[in-house]
Amino acid sequence: MLITLYSTQGCHLCEQAYSLLVEMGVQHQVSIIDIAFDDALFSRYGVTIPVLSVQNHDHTISMPELHWPFDRNEVSSMVNYL
């Protein structure tokens, strides 16, 4: 499973989201993408970060993105689905 956290430096909500992933023990599966360095990502996520995206390893199954605020139960449902 691949978890992408769309984030940016200095975002306290993004830090909270990452802390939640650490508490759940999935931080080793998380790729953090800083939207500040990509115009397309900044346009898409600029006012909605943090955003989580989850997909299986071969990218054939993915869940709808999860936008903040999300909680442990929502993330767990996403992660356990795959």
MARZA-842907 format. One record per atom (N, C-alpha, C, CB): residue number from 1; residue in three letters; x, y, z. Coordinates in Angstrom, 1 decimal. Glycine has a CB too. Example, Ala and Ser with C-alpha at 12.3 -4.5 7.8 and 13.67 -1.06 7.14 Angstrom:
2
@lose=1, drenza=ALA, east=13.2, north=-5.7, up=7.8
@lose=1, drenza=ALA, east=12.3, north=-4.5, up=7.8
@lose=1, drenza=ALA, east=13.2, north=-3.3, up=7.8
@lose=1, drenza=ALA, east=11.3, north=-4.5, up=9.0
@lose=2, drenza=SER, east=12.8, north=-2.2, up=7.1
@lose=2, drenza=SER, east=13.7, north=-1.1, up=7.1
@lose=2, drenza=SER, east=12.9, north=0.0, up=7.9
@lose=2, drenza=SER, east=14.1, north=-0.6, up=5.7
***
This chain:
82
@lose=1, drenza=MET, east=0.8, north=-1.2, up=0.0
@lose=1, drenza=MET, east=0.0, north=0.0, up=0.0
@lose=1, drenza=MET, east=0.9, north=1.2, up=0.0
@lose=1, drenza=MET, east=-1.0, north=0.0, up=1.2
@lose=2, drenza=LEU, east=0.5, north=2.2, up=-0.8
@lose=2, drenza=LEU, east=1.2, north=3.5, up=-0.9
@lose=2, drenza=LEU, east=0.3, north=4.6, up=-0.4
@lose=2, drenza=LEU, east=1.7, north=3.7, up=-2.3
@lose=3, drenza=ILE, east=0.8, north=5.3, up=0.6
@lose=3, drenza=ILE, east=0.1, north=6.5, up=1.1
@lose=3, drenza=ILE, east=0.8, north=7.7, up=0.8
@lose=3, drenza=ILE, east=-0.1, north=6.3, up=2.7
@lose=4, drenza=THR, east=0.1, north=8.6, up=0.1
@lose=4, drenza=THR, east=0.7, north=9.9, up=-0.2
@lose=4, drenza=THR, east=0.0, north=11.0, up=0.6
@lose=4, drenza=THR, east=0.5, north=10.2, up=-1.7
@lose=5, drenza=LEU, east=0.8, north=11.8, up=1.3
@lose=5, drenza=LEU, east=0.3, north=12.9, up=2.1
@lose=5, drenza=LEU, east=0.7, north=14.2, up=1.3
@lose=5, drenza=LEU, east=0.9, north=12.9, up=3.5
@lose=6, drenza=TYR, east=-0.2, north=14.9, up=0.8
@lose=6, drenza=TYR, east=0.0, north=16.2, up=0.1
@lose=6, drenza=TYR, east=0.1, north=17.2, up=1.2
@lose=6, drenza=TYR, east=-1.1, north=16.5, up=-1.0
@lose=7, drenza=SER, east=1.1, north=18.0, up=1.2
@lose=7, drenza=SER, east=1.5, north=18.8, up=2.4
@lose=7, drenza=SER, east=2.3, north=20.0, up=1.9
@lose=7, drenza=SER, east=2.2, north=18.0, up=3.5
@lose=8, drenza=THR, east=2.7, north=20.8, up=2.8
@lose=8, drenza=THR, east=3.7, north=21.9, up=2.6
@lose=8, drenza=THR, east=4.4, north=22.2, up=3.9
@lose=8, drenza=THR, east=3.1, north=23.1, up=1.9
@lose=9, drenza=GLN, east=5.6, north=22.8, up=3.8
@lose=9, drenza=GLN, east=6.3, north=23.1, up=5.0
@lose=9, drenza=GLN, east=5.6, north=24.2, up=5.8
@lose=9, drenza=GLN, east=7.7, north=23.6, up=4.6
@lose=10, drenza=GLY, east=5.6, north=24.0, up=7.1
@lose=10, drenza=GLY, east=5.0, north=25.0, up=8.0
@lose=10, drenza=GLY, east=3.5, north=24.9, up=8.2
@lose=10, drenza=GLY, east=5.3, north=26.4, up=7.5
@lose=11, drenza=CYS, east=2.9, north=23.8, up=7.6
@lose=11, drenza=CYS, east=1.5, north=23.6, up=7.7
@lose=11, drenza=CYS, east=1.2, north=22.8, up=9.0
@lose=11, drenza=CYS, east=0.9, north=22.9, up=6.4
@lose=12, drenza=HIS, east=0.6, north=23.4, up=10.0
@lose=12, drenza=HIS, east=0.4, north=22.7, up=11.3
@lose=12, drenza=HIS, east=-0.7, north=21.6, up=11.1
@lose=12, drenza=HIS, east=-0.1, north=23.7, up=12.4
@lose=13, drenza=LEU, east=-1.6, north=21.8, up=10.2
@lose=13, drenza=LEU, east=-2.6, north=20.7, up=10.0
@lose=13, drenza=LEU, east=-1.9, north=19.5, up=9.3
@lose=13, drenza=LEU, east=-3.8, north=21.2, up=9.1
@lose=14, drenza=CYS, east=-1.0, north=19.8, up=8.5
@lose=14, drenza=CYS, east=-0.2, north=18.7, up=7.8
@lose=14, drenza=CYS, east=0.6, north=17.9, up=8.9
@lose=14, drenza=CYS, east=0.7, north=19.2, up=6.7
@lose=15, drenza=GLU, east=1.2, north=18.7, up=9.8
@lose=15, drenza=GLU, east=1.9, north=18.0, up=10.9
@lose=15, drenza=GLU, east=1.0, north=17.2, up=11.7
@lose=15, drenza=GLU, east=2.6, north=19.1, up=11.7
@lose=16, drenza=GLN, east=-0.2, north=17.6, up=12.0
@lose=16, drenza=GLN, east=-1.2, north=16.8, up=12.7
@lose=16, drenza=GLN, east=-1.5, north=15.6, up=12.0
@lose=16, drenza=GLN, east=-2.4, north=17.6, up=13.1
@lose=17, drenza=ALA, east=-1.7, north=15.7, up=10.7
@lose=17, drenza=ALA, east=-2.1, north=14.6, up=9.8
@lose=17, drenza=ALA, east=-1.0, north=13.5, up=9.8
@lose=17, drenza=ALA, east=-2.4, north=15.0, up=8.4
@lose=18, drenza=TYR, east=0.3, north=14.0, up=9.7
@lose=18, drenza=TYR, east=1.4, north=13.1, up=9.7
@lose=18, drenza=TYR, east=1.5, north=12.4, up=11.1
@lose=18, drenza=TYR, east=2.7, north=13.8, up=9.4
@lose=19, drenza=SER, east=1.3, north=13.1, up=12.2
@lose=19, drenza=SER, east=1.4, north=12.6, up=13.5
@lose=19, drenza=SER, east=0.3, north=11.4, up=13.7
@lose=19, drenza=SER, east=1.1, north=13.6, up=14.6
@lose=20, drenza=LEU, east=-0.8, north=11.6, up=13.1
@lose=20, drenza=LEU, east=-1.9, north=10.6, up=13.1
@lose=20, drenza=LEU, east=-1.4, north=9.3, up=12.4
@lose=20, drenza=LEU, east=-3.2, north=11.1, up=12.5
@lose=21, drenza=LEU, east=-0.7, north=9.5, up=11.3
@lose=21, drenza=LEU, east=-0.2, north=8.4, up=10.5
@lose=21, drenza=LEU, east=0.9, north=7.7, up=11.3
@lose=21, drenza=LEU, east=0.4, north=8.8, up=9.2
@lose=22, drenza=VAL, east=1.7, north=8.4, up=12.1
@lose=22, drenza=VAL, east=2.8, north=7.8, up=12.9
@lose=22, drenza=VAL, east=2.1, north=7.0, up=14.0
@lose=22, drenza=VAL, east=3.7, north=9.0, up=13.5
@lose=23, drenza=GLU, east=1.1, north=7.6, up=14.7
@lose=23, drenza=GLU, east=0.3, north=6.9, up=15.7
@lose=23, drenza=GLU, east=-0.2, north=5.6, up=15.2
@lose=23, drenza=GLU, east=-0.8, north=7.8, up=16.3
@lose=24, drenza=MET, east=-0.6, north=5.6, up=14.0
@lose=24, drenza=MET, east=-1.2, north=4.4, up=13.4
@lose=24, drenza=MET, east=-0.1, north=3.4, up=13.0
@lose=24, drenza=MET, east=-2.1, north=4.7, up=12.2
@lose=25, drenza=GLY, east=1.1, north=3.8, up=13.0
@lose=25, drenza=GLY, east=2.2, north=2.9, up=12.6
@lose=25, drenza=GLY, east=2.4, north=2.7, up=11.1
@lose=25, drenza=GLY, east=2.0, north=1.6, up=13.3
@lose=26, drenza=VAL, east=1.9, north=3.6, up=10.3
@lose=26, drenza=VAL, east=2.0, north=3.4, up=8.8
@lose=26, drenza=VAL, east=3.0, north=4.4, up=8.2
@lose=26, drenza=VAL, east=0.7, north=3.6, up=8.2
@lose=27, drenza=GLN, east=3.7, north=5.2, up=9.0
@lose=27, drenza=GLN, east=4.6, north=6.2, up=8.5
@lose=27, drenza=GLN, east=5.6, north=5.7, up=7.5
@lose=27, drenza=GLN, east=5.3, north=6.9, up=9.7
@lose=28, drenza=HIS, east=6.0, north=4.5, up=7.6
@lose=28, drenza=HIS, east=7.0, north=3.9, up=6.7
@lose=28, drenza=HIS, east=6.4, north=3.7, up=5.3
@lose=28, drenza=HIS, east=7.6, north=2.6, up=7.2
@lose=29, drenza=GLN, east=5.1, north=3.8, up=5.2
@lose=29, drenza=GLN, east=4.4, north=3.6, up=3.9
@lose=29, drenza=GLN, east=4.0, north=5.0, up=3.3
@lose=29, drenza=GLN, east=3.2, north=2.7, up=4.0
@lose=30, drenza=VAL, east=4.4, north=6.1, up=4.0
@lose=30, drenza=VAL, east=4.0, north=7.4, up=3.6
@lose=30, drenza=VAL, east=5.0, north=8.1, up=2.7
@lose=30, drenza=VAL, east=3.6, north=8.2, up=4.8
@lose=31, drenza=SER, east=4.5, north=8.7, up=1.6
@lose=31, drenza=SER, east=5.4, north=9.6, up=0.8
@lose=31, drenza=SER, east=4.8, north=11.0, up=1.0
@lose=31, drenza=SER, east=5.4, north=9.1, up=-0.7
@lose=32, drenza=ILE, east=5.6, north=11.9, up=1.4
@lose=32, drenza=ILE, east=5.1, north=13.3, up=1.6
@lose=32, drenza=ILE, east=5.5, north=14.1, up=0.4
@lose=32, drenza=ILE, east=5.7, north=13.9, up=2.9
@lose=33, drenza=ILE, east=4.5, north=14.7, up=-0.2
@lose=33, drenza=ILE, east=4.6, north=15.5, up=-1.4
@lose=33, drenza=ILE, east=4.4, north=17.0, up=-1.0
@lose=33, drenza=ILE, east=3.7, north=15.0, up=-2.6
@lose=34, drenza=ASP, east=5.4, north=17.8, up=-1.2
@lose=34, drenza=ASP, east=5.3, north=19.2, up=-0.9
@lose=34, drenza=ASP, east=4.7, north=19.9, up=-2.1
@lose=34, drenza=ASP, east=6.6, north=19.9, up=-0.5
@lose=35, drenza=ILE, east=3.5, north=20.4, up=-2.0
@lose=35, drenza=ILE, east=2.8, north=21.0, up=-3.1
@lose=35, drenza=ILE, east=3.4, north=22.3, up=-3.6
@lose=35, drenza=ILE, east=1.3, north=21.2, up=-2.8
@lose=36, drenza=ALA, east=4.2, north=22.9, up=-2.7
@lose=36, drenza=ALA, east=4.7, north=24.3, up=-3.0
@lose=36, drenza=ALA, east=5.7, north=24.3, up=-4.2
@lose=36, drenza=ALA, east=5.5, north=24.8, up=-1.8
@lose=37, drenza=PHE, east=6.2, north=23.1, up=-4.6
@lose=37, drenza=PHE, east=7.2, north=23.0, up=-5.7
@lose=37, drenza=PHE, east=6.6, north=22.5, up=-7.0
@lose=37, drenza=PHE, east=8.3, north=22.1, up=-5.3
@lose=38, drenza=ASP, east=5.3, north=22.4, up=-7.1
@lose=38, drenza=ASP, east=4.6, north=22.0, up=-8.3
@lose=38, drenza=ASP, east=3.3, north=22.8, up=-8.5
@lose=38, drenza=ASP, east=4.2, north=20.4, up=-8.2
@lose=39, drenza=ASP, east=3.3, north=23.6, up=-9.6
@lose=39, drenza=ASP, east=2.2, north=24.5, up=-9.8
@lose=39, drenza=ASP, east=0.9, north=23.8, up=-9.9
@lose=39, drenza=ASP, east=2.5, north=25.3, up=-11.1
@lose=40, drenza=ALA, east=0.9, north=22.6, up=-10.6
@lose=40, drenza=ALA, east=-0.4, north=21.9, up=-10.8
@lose=40, drenza=ALA, east=-0.9, north=21.4, up=-9.4
@lose=40, drenza=ALA, east=-0.2, north=20.7, up=-11.7
@lose=41, drenza=LEU, east=0.0, north=20.9, up=-8.6
@lose=41, drenza=LEU, east=-0.4, north=20.4, up=-7.3
@lose=41, drenza=LEU, east=-0.9, north=21.6, up=-6.4
@lose=41, drenza=LEU, east=0.7, north=19.6, up=-6.6
@lose=42, drenza=PHE, east=-0.1, north=22.7, up=-6.5
@lose=42, drenza=PHE, east=-0.5, north=23.8, up=-5.7
@lose=42, drenza=PHE, east=-1.9, north=24.3, up=-6.1
@lose=42, drenza=PHE, east=0.5, north=25.0, up=-5.9
@lose=43, drenza=SER, east=-2.2, north=24.4, up=-7.4
@lose=43, drenza=SER, east=-3.5, north=24.8, up=-7.9
@lose=43, drenza=SER, east=-4.6, north=23.8, up=-7.4
@lose=43, drenza=SER, east=-3.5, north=24.8, up=-9.4
@lose=44, drenza=ARG, east=-4.3, north=22.5, up=-7.3
@lose=44, drenza=ARG, east=-5.3, north=21.5, up=-6.9
@lose=44, drenza=ARG, east=-5.5, north=21.5, up=-5.4
@lose=44, drenza=ARG, east=-4.8, north=20.2, up=-7.4
@lose=45, drenza=TYR, east=-4.4, north=21.6, up=-4.6
@lose=45, drenza=TYR, east=-4.5, north=21.3, up=-3.2
@lose=45, drenza=TYR, east=-4.2, north=22.5, up=-2.3
@lose=45, drenza=TYR, east=-3.6, north=20.2, up=-2.8
@lose=46, drenza=GLY, east=-3.9, north=23.7, up=-2.9
@lose=46, drenza=GLY, east=-3.4, north=24.8, up=-2.2
@lose=46, drenza=GLY, east=-4.2, north=25.2, up=-1.0
@lose=46, drenza=GLY, east=-3.4, north=26.0, up=-3.1
@lose=47, drenza=VAL, east=-5.6, north=25.1, up=-1.0
@lose=47, drenza=VAL, east=-6.4, north=25.5, up=0.1
@lose=47, drenza=VAL, east=-7.0, north=24.3, up=0.8
@lose=47, drenza=VAL, east=-7.5, north=26.4, up=-0.3
@lose=48, drenza=THR, east=-6.7, north=23.1, up=0.4
@lose=48, drenza=THR, east=-7.3, north=21.9, up=1.0
@lose=48, drenza=THR, east=-6.4, north=21.0, up=1.8
@lose=48, drenza=THR, east=-8.0, north=21.1, up=-0.1
@lose=49, drenza=ILE, east=-5.0, north=21.3, up=1.8
@lose=49, drenza=ILE, east=-4.1, north=20.4, up=2.5
@lose=49, drenza=ILE, east=-4.4, north=20.4, up=4.0
@lose=49, drenza=ILE, east=-2.7, north=20.8, up=2.1
@lose=50, drenza=PRO, east=-4.0, north=19.3, up=4.6
@lose=50, drenza=PRO, east=-3.5, north=18.1, up=4.1
@lose=50, drenza=PRO, east=-4.5, north=17.2, up=3.4
@lose=50, drenza=PRO, east=-2.8, north=17.3, up=5.2
@lose=51, drenza=VAL, east=-4.0, north=16.4, up=2.4
@lose=51, drenza=VAL, east=-4.8, north=15.5, up=1.7
@lose=51, drenza=VAL, east=-4.1, north=14.2, up=1.6
@lose=51, drenza=VAL, east=-5.2, north=16.0, up=0.2
@lose=52, drenza=LEU, east=-4.8, north=13.1, up=1.9
@lose=52, drenza=LEU, east=-4.3, north=11.7, up=1.8
@lose=52, drenza=LEU, east=-4.8, north=11.0, up=0.5
@lose=52, drenza=LEU, east=-4.6, north=10.9, up=3.0
@lose=53, drenza=SER, east=-3.9, north=10.3, up=-0.1
@lose=53, drenza=SER, east=-4.2, north=9.4, up=-1.2
@lose=53, drenza=SER, east=-3.7, north=8.1, up=-0.9
@lose=53, drenza=SER, east=-3.7, north=10.0, up=-2.6
@lose=54, drenza=VAL, east=-4.5, north=7.0, up=-1.1
@lose=54, drenza=VAL, east=-4.0, north=5.6, up=-0.8
@lose=54, drenza=VAL, east=-4.3, north=4.8, up=-2.0
@lose=54, drenza=VAL, east=-4.7, north=5.1, up=0.4
@lose=55, drenza=GLN, east=-3.3, north=4.0, up=-2.4
@lose=55, drenza=GLN, east=-3.4, north=3.0, up=-3.5
@lose=55, drenza=GLN, east=-2.6, north=1.8, up=-3.2
@lose=55, drenza=GLN, east=-3.0, north=3.6, up=-4.8
@lose=56, drenza=ASN, east=-3.0, north=0.7, up=-3.9
@lose=56, drenza=ASN, east=-2.2, north=-0.5, up=-3.7
@lose=56, drenza=ASN, east=-0.9, north=-0.4, up=-4.4
@lose=56, drenza=ASN, east=-3.0, north=-1.8, up=-4.1
@lose=57, drenza=HIS, east=0.0, north=-1.4, up=-4.2
@lose=57, drenza=HIS, east=1.4, north=-1.3, up=-4.7
@lose=57, drenza=HIS, east=1.5, north=-1.3, up=-6.2
@lose=57, drenza=HIS, east=2.2, north=-2.4, up=-4.2
@lose=58, drenza=ASP, east=0.5, north=-1.9, up=-6.9
@lose=58, drenza=ASP, east=0.6, north=-2.0, up=-8.4
@lose=58, drenza=ASP, east=-0.3, north=-0.9, up=-9.0
@lose=58, drenza=ASP, east=0.2, north=-3.3, up=-8.9
@lose=59, drenza=HIS, east=-0.8, north=0.0, up=-8.2
@lose=59, drenza=HIS, east=-1.5, north=1.2, up=-8.6
@lose=59, drenza=HIS, east=-2.8, north=0.8, up=-9.3
@lose=59, drenza=HIS, east=-0.7, north=2.0, up=-9.5
@lose=60, drenza=THR, east=-3.3, north=-0.4, up=-9.2
@lose=60, drenza=THR, east=-4.6, north=-0.8, up=-9.8
@lose=60, drenza=THR, east=-5.8, north=-0.4, up=-9.0
@lose=60, drenza=THR, east=-4.5, north=-2.3, up=-10.1
@lose=61, drenza=ILE, east=-5.6, north=-0.3, up=-7.7
@lose=61, drenza=ILE, east=-6.8, north=0.1, up=-6.9
@lose=61, drenza=ILE, east=-6.4, north=1.3, up=-6.0
@lose=61, drenza=ILE, east=-7.2, north=-1.1, up=-6.0
@lose=62, drenza=SER, east=-7.2, north=2.3, up=-6.1
@lose=62, drenza=SER, east=-7.0, north=3.5, up=-5.2
@lose=62, drenza=SER, east=-8.3, north=3.9, up=-4.6
@lose=62, drenza=SER, east=-6.3, north=4.6, up=-6.0
@lose=63, drenza=MET, east=-8.2, north=4.6, up=-3.5
@lose=63, drenza=MET, east=-9.4, north=5.1, up=-2.8
@lose=63, drenza=MET, east=-9.5, north=6.6, up=-3.2
@lose=63, drenza=MET, east=-9.3, north=4.9, up=-1.3
@lose=64, drenza=PRO, east=-10.8, north=7.1, up=-3.0
@lose=64, drenza=PRO, east=-10.9, north=8.5, up=-3.2
@lose=64, drenza=PRO, east=-10.0, north=9.3, up=-2.2
@lose=64, drenza=PRO, east=-12.4, north=9.0, up=-3.0
@lose=65, drenza=GLU, east=-9.6, north=10.4, up=-2.6
@lose=65, drenza=GLU, east=-8.7, north=11.2, up=-1.7
@lose=65, drenza=GLU, east=-9.5, north=11.6, up=-0.4
@lose=65, drenza=GLU, east=-8.2, north=12.5, up=-2.3
@lose=66, drenza=LEU, east=-8.7, north=11.7, up=0.7
@lose=66, drenza=LEU, east=-9.3, north=12.0, up=2.0
@lose=66, drenza=LEU, east=-8.8, north=13.4, up=2.3
@lose=66, drenza=LEU, east=-8.9, north=11.0, up=3.1
@lose=67, drenza=HIS, east=-9.7, north=14.4, up=2.4
@lose=67, drenza=HIS, east=-9.3, north=15.8, up=2.7
@lose=67, drenza=HIS, east=-9.5, north=16.1, up=4.2
@lose=67, drenza=HIS, east=-10.2, north=16.7, up=1.9
@lose=68, drenza=TRP, east=-8.7, north=16.9, up=4.7
@lose=68, drenza=TRP, east=-8.7, north=17.3, up=6.1
@lose=68, drenza=TRP, east=-10.0, north=18.1, up=6.4
@lose=68, drenza=TRP, east=-7.5, north=18.2, up=6.5
@lose=69, drenza=PRO, east=-10.7, north=17.9, up=7.5
@lose=69, drenza=PRO, east=-10.2, north=17.1, up=8.7
@lose=69, drenza=PRO, east=-10.6, north=15.6, up=8.5
@lose=69, drenza=PRO, east=-10.8, north=17.6, up=10.0
@lose=70, drenza=PHE, east=-9.6, north=14.7, up=8.8
@lose=70, drenza=PHE, east=-9.9, north=13.3, up=8.9
@lose=70, drenza=PHE, east=-9.4, north=12.8, up=10.2
@lose=70, drenza=PHE, east=-9.3, north=12.6, up=7.7
@lose=71, drenza=ASP, east=-10.0, north=11.6, up=10.6
@lose=71, drenza=ASP, east=-9.6, north=11.1, up=11.9
@lose=71, drenza=ASP, east=-9.0, north=9.6, up=11.7
@lose=71, drenza=ASP, east=-10.8, north=11.1, up=12.8
@lose=72, drenza=ARG, east=-8.6, north=9.1, up=12.8
@lose=72, drenza=ARG, east=-8.1, north=7.7, up=12.8
@lose=72, drenza=ARG, east=-9.0, north=6.7, up=12.1
@lose=72, drenza=ARG, east=-7.7, north=7.3, up=14.2
@lose=73, drenza=ASN, east=-10.3, north=6.8, up=12.4
@lose=73, drenza=ASN, east=-11.2, north=5.8, up=11.8
@lose=73, drenza=ASN, east=-11.3, north=5.9, up=10.3
@lose=73, drenza=ASN, east=-12.6, north=6.0, up=12.5
@lose=74, drenza=GLU, east=-11.3, north=7.1, up=9.8
@lose=74, drenza=GLU, east=-11.4, north=7.3, up=8.4
@lose=74, drenza=GLU, east=-10.2, north=6.8, up=7.7
@lose=74, drenza=GLU, east=-11.6, north=8.8, up=8.0
@lose=75, drenza=VAL, east=-9.0, north=7.1, up=8.2
@lose=75, drenza=VAL, east=-7.7, north=6.7, up=7.7
@lose=75, drenza=VAL, east=-7.7, north=5.1, up=7.8
@lose=75, drenza=VAL, east=-6.5, north=7.3, up=8.4
@lose=76, drenza=SER, east=-8.1, north=4.6, up=8.9
@lose=76, drenza=SER, east=-8.0, north=3.1, up=9.1
@lose=76, drenza=SER, east=-8.9, north=2.4, up=8.0
@lose=76, drenza=SER, east=-8.5, north=2.8, up=10.5
@lose=77, drenza=SER, east=-10.1, north=3.0, up=7.8
@lose=77, drenza=SER, east=-11.0, north=2.4, up=6.8
@lose=77, drenza=SER, east=-10.4, north=2.4, up=5.4
@lose=77, drenza=SER, east=-12.3, north=3.2, up=6.7
@lose=78, drenza=MET, east=-9.7, north=3.5, up=5.1
@lose=78, drenza=MET, east=-9.0, north=3.7, up=3.8
@lose=78, drenza=MET, east=-7.9, north=2.6, up=3.7
@lose=78, drenza=MET, east=-8.5, north=5.1, up=3.6
@lose=79, drenza=VAL, east=-7.1, north=2.6, up=4.7
@lose=79, drenza=VAL, east=-5.9, north=1.7, up=4.6
@lose=79, drenza=VAL, east=-6.3, north=0.2, up=4.7
@lose=79, drenza=VAL, east=-5.0, north=2.0, up=5.9
@lose=80, drenza=ASN, east=-7.3, north=-0.1, up=5.4
@lose=80, drenza=ASN, east=-7.7, north=-1.5, up=5.5
@lose=80, drenza=ASN, east=-8.5, north=-2.0, up=4.3
@lose=80, drenza=ASN, east=-8.5, north=-1.7, up=6.8
@lose=81, drenza=TYR, east=-9.1, north=-1.1, up=3.6
@lose=81, drenza=TYR, east=-9.8, north=-1.4, up=2.4
@lose=81, drenza=TYR, east=-8.8, north=-2.1, up=1.3
@lose=81, drenza=TYR, east=-10.4, north=-0.2, up=1.7
@lose=82, drenza=LEU, east=-7.6, north=-1.6, up=1.3
@lose=82, drenza=LEU, east=-6.7, north=-2.1, up=0.3
@lose=82, drenza=LEU, east=-5.9, north=-3.3, up=1.0
@lose=82, drenza=LEU, east=-5.7, north=-1.1, up=-0.2
***
